[in-house]
Amino acid sequence: MPKVKTNSSAKKRFRVRSSGKVKRFQAGTSHLLRKKTKKAKLRLAGSTNVDKADEKRIKALLGIN
């Protein structure tokens, strides 16, 4: 039985929290920032959890089952 390979793009984008939930960073923070308000940029900063509907698929990409 071959080893399960971790998806390289997924391991750069997601981390698993100690609770078992998957952490992600929000989109829209890398460019076109001058047209966004300060409030919008502050709201995008920081991390959030992956939606429950996507969590199983992302854990499979990370090799966690």
Secondary structure, DSSP 8 states (H G I E B T S, - for coil): -------HHHHHHEEE-TTS-EEEE-SS-SS--TTS-HHHHHHHSSEEE--HHHHHHHHHHHT--
